[in-house]
């Protein structure tokens, strides 16, 4: 269908979803531009330029494309931007008609867009994920011979982590490009200490980057020729597929303060380094509920052992692990001696995940531990006290209302304590963890649950493991500045940087001063001074500097701080006031934020054409509904989890339950012959019922090893992954990949194996029940002879004989004897629900129920089907 890596991706998706992608191609993770239909698309040029001035980056992505085919078709332009970046301009020229983007308040933009649609004008919605805000995506349908030029601009502030600023560009043009070029220009007034460039494109590109570096500026160029882009000497496929990364740091004076003034704004940078680390008091709070079972727990344990080894003798620590219960390795903080660290590592190694999630009690116990140590005088007044929470899910036990948990923690936390939250995987409510961290002088970070999760955990800890200062305040003369961003900071960690920005008051001053105070092993008092006009005159002499950086940087910092305040606003009226300030700033500085949208307008023969609404929301595109087939013969797993199988040769329906534990991953289909494995991970009810935690499928994974494609269906989202590429949908989407809104998703592999997953949503405040999934498969699925699994083993139908039917203890349920696989089983006539046609009430399916988790009917014990990961295949039973 398409050349290169995209051919593989499109073929995979088409086979997965029965050709339901009618008009859209998803660009999952990488900056890319790709046609939707046909292979007669010529990419004339593909250019990326970043201008970084004083840590603020303005990036432009340009591409020129021609529809060189005989038919009209859609041409797509897809760019992954950094999570913290704001898009601030987009233009598109189609055959001489230019469409220019402008940022508007979201409801205004939507109304204008709706008016254009109502008039029958060409229109399309481009959306990105509100949590990640990563993928910009648009397309235009053009006739043959059309030339389209795309140009996207976005801005971001570089964050210093572990002594380095890092600028990442994701490159995946999708095909060979005659002119492919990346230029990164850096200008730092105090001087550049070092600059490096690397990429994940492959060894053939290792020596193609050129770096020129003077004292204050650097230029990085990546410009592979057409031949150098090829996967092999005679290949027509492009090997350009990966991340291009520039890293640098700046020179600093001894006092570590740098004050810059430009365009009526000022920026104060503060990053001291020659200081001794302060001692730490840390309580590690680790989620060990059932959902952490497998790779998540393995990676967490690996990271914790390394983190514990990093503690110094001056540090004090303890560990709390929690599921539905809360356990303390030590009830009190202990000194990080080699003996105590070794004991703690043994404890962590012994953790076995199971049960529910009681975040509220775990965090309260952690705070109590720090408070007790402080009251007993065990905490050095100059030390830093923190709680590090690692969790992968929502609370299910104890207090489960998120706002109440947030209030409870806020109420008991002291001003000198901080909370850092690490959310593992996609199931976690990251917004909740982030709000709780921000509310308690900390930060949150999402840890992606993959093979390098341990490294992500260790890297995060490294960023907070060396506190150098406490209680930092940066002040300016009161009559000289206004609109100052946050200037009081709880802590400063080695390798990071504090930044304060603001506006200058009109005055006759020629210099601006700042005054920084901080507590360390010795108190600091630092004064910094800057000439008000000097930097502007210098910027004017540098061709590739970003002259408006200070103004945009102040707005960027202010908007981000207001968004954080808005998420913590205690009342609706305060939230509205903050919203108004954010929208006003976003419109003035042309930032696309969660509260604004970009409307792209053009004029054709004097008539306005409104083409694209660009906004941040929960899905990535608009799609159509495709009706689901309803095969007569089926295999279903639903509710607690109940297995229902129709055996057509015997014309009998069989039912059994699996009584496993939350977090366990059960194999349903394992077929090495087709390279397909289908697994389900269990979640537990919020509370016990009849002294038992009920279990349901909370996650279903369909993995095709042959195509390296995995679809993970959760109760809150659907993730599609192909190699490094991935994309997520919400259940609120209506898409032609057969996600029928709030109903079900169907996945078809190679036209042979079809799986339908139903979403069962319950009232969020239900005291016991949780959202869960049902899975339905056709008996006509075509597996290989190697297939096995709880369901797969019945692709080769066993001979079943039922006899001796008689009245049972329950007069409504007859009993009988079943002979199957050489076993005689006592079975009971009952019924289960098929929810495909009626999700609320379901339809009754009468079946012979096999007791004891299917023992005697399935090969071996159900425990033989528990796997470590969602993409694991079953080993021999």
C-alpha positions, 0 to 999 in steps of 0.5 A: 500500500505504501513504501517503507516502514509505513507499508508494514504499519498500514498493512498491519493495521488494515489486517487488524481492523478489517480495512476499517481505516477508511480515511486516516493513518495514525502517526503514533510517536514520531514526527512524520508526514504521510499520505493516507491512500496510494503511493504516488506522493512525492515529498519534495522537502522536509526541513526542521529548524530550531532556534534556542536562545537562552534556554527557550526554543522556537522550532519550525517544521516545514514540508513540501509535498506533491500529489503525483498520482492520477487521482485525488487523495488525502495528504497528511502531516503529522508531527510529534511535539514535546509534551511541554511545548505550545504550538503557536502557528500553523500555515498550509498552502494548497495550490496557491491558497494559503491557510493561516492559523490563529489561536482563539478561545476554544468555544469561539473556535468551535463555533466558527468551525461549526459554521463552516461545516454547516455551509458545506465548506471543507473542514477537519478536526485535528486533535491531540491527547490532553495528557501527553499533548504530543501529536499534531496531526492534519490532512487535506484532500487534494486533486492530482498534481496538487502541491501542498506546503505545511509549516508548523511552529512550536515553542518550549522552555528547555528544562535542565536535568542532571546538568544537561539541557536536552532538545529532542526532534522526532524524525520519520519522513516515511519516504526518501526526500530529496532535501532533508535537513535539520538545523539547530541554532543555539545562542547563550549569552554567557557562553556554551560549556559543551554541546553534543548531538546523537540520534537513534536513526542507526549506525549509518547516520552516526557521522553525518551530524556537523557541529560548529561551536563558538563561545556563545553560539553553536550550529548543529546540522543533519543533512543526509543525501538521498542515497544516505537515507536509503535502508540499503544501496538499492532500497527505495525505503527510507532509514530515517526513523528515530530521535535526533537529540541535542544536549548542551549546558551553559557556562556559569559564574561562581555565584550561579546567578544569571540575569537577562533583560530583553524586550521589556522582560527579564529572566533570572536563571539560578543553578549553583553547583559547588555545594555539598548535598543536604542529608535526606529523610525519605519514605518510599511508598510502594504499590504492591497491589495485584496490578503490579504483578509481573514486569512492573514489580520486577522493574520496581524492585530492580530500581529500588535496589539501585536507589537504596544503594545510592543512599549515603550514611547521612540519609535516613529512610524507611519503606512502606508497601501497600495493597489492601493492607499497609506494611512498614519495613520499619515503623521508624526512619533508620540510618542508611548504613550498609547493614540497614540497606542490605536488609531493606533490599532483601525486604523489597526482593521478597514482595509479592504483589496481590490484592487491592490499592489503599493509597490513602492509608499508605500516604498517611502512614508515611507522613506520620513517620516523618512527623514522628521523627521530626517531633523526636528530634531525629531530623536535622533541621537543614535536611530535606524530607520527602515521600516518594510514591510509586503506584500503577492504579487508582485506589480500590480499598479504604478511602477511594474518593480522589479529592478526599485523599488529596485533602487528607494528605494536604491536611497532615503534610508539613511545610517542610515535607514534599511528595513525589509521585511516580505513576507506572503505566497507562492505567494510573490516574496521572492527573490525580498523582500530579495534583497531589504532588503539586499540592505538596511541593513535589512533582509527578512523572509518568513511568512507561511500563516497558523494558526500561521502566527500572531506568526511568525510575532510577533516572527520576530518583537521580534528579531528586537525590542530591538536594543542595538548597532549601527555602530559596527566594529570588527578589527584585526591586519592588518599583522596577518589575511586575507580573513576576512568576513564582519566585519562592522555591522549596528545594533546589536539586543538583543538576537542575535550574530555577527560573524566574521571569517578569516584566520591567516597570517603565523607568529610567533605570539602566540596570536591574538587580536580583537578590537570592537567599537560600538555606544550605549547610551555610546560608546563601545571599547572592546579588546579580545585576544586568544591563537593561539594553545590552542583550537586545543590542547583542541579539540584533547581531545574531542572525539565528537568535530568537529576539522575542525569547524573553517575552515568550518565555515569561508567557510560557512560564506564566501559563504553565503555572496558571494551568497548575494553579487551575488544577488545584483551584478550591472553588469554581469561581477561582477556577473561572478567574484563572481560566480567564487569565490563561485564555487572555495570555494564550490569545496574546502570545498565540499559544495552543493550550488545553483552553484554546484552539487553533482555527486555520483560515484561508481565502479563495476568490475573496471567500473565507475557508475555515479548514482546521480546528486544532485543539487539545482534547481526549482523542486524536481524530474523528472517525465513523462507526462500523457495525459489529458482526454477531456470529452464532457460535461464539466463545465468551469470557465476561463478568467474574470471569465467566467462560462460556463455550459453544462446542458445535460438534457436541452441540453443547454449551459449557461454562466455568469460572476462574477463581484467580487473584487481582493482577494475575494475567490469564492466557486465553489464546497462545498460538505460536503457529500464527504468532498470536497470543491473547491474554487478560489481566484481572482486577478486583472489586473495591470491597469483599463480598461474602468474604471474597474479592470478585475478579474481572478482566480489567485489561485485554491484550491482543498481540501479533508477534509476526507483525510486532503489533499489540492492542491493549484494551483497558477500561479507560483506554485502548492502546495500539503499539507497533514497535516504537510507535504507539497511539491511544484512544479513549472509550469516548472515541467513535472510530473506524478502527471499530471502537464503538463509543462506550460500547466495544472494540473489535480486532481482526488479525489477518482476516482469520482471528477476530476478537470483540472486547465489551466495556462494562462501565459502572457507577464510579462511586459504586461501593463494590463494583469496578469497570471491567471488560468482556471478551468474545471470540468466534468459533470460526477463528482459524488458529494453527495446530499449535494453539493452546490457552484457556480458550485456544485448547478448544479449537480442537474440540474434545469429545463431550458426553453428558448423562445421568441428568437428575434433580439437584439441590436447587430445583431450578438447576439440574445436575449430571455427569460429564465425560471429557478428556478421560475425566468424569465431572459433576456438572450443574445446569445453569445459565450465564449472560451474553452481553453482545446485543444487550449490554445492560440486561444481557441474554441468557445462555444455558450451559453445563457449569463445571466447578473448581475453576474448570478442573478436568475440562481444561488441561492442567490447573488454571494456575498453569495459564498465569503469565508474567506479561501481557504479551507472553506466550504460554509454555507447555502445560 
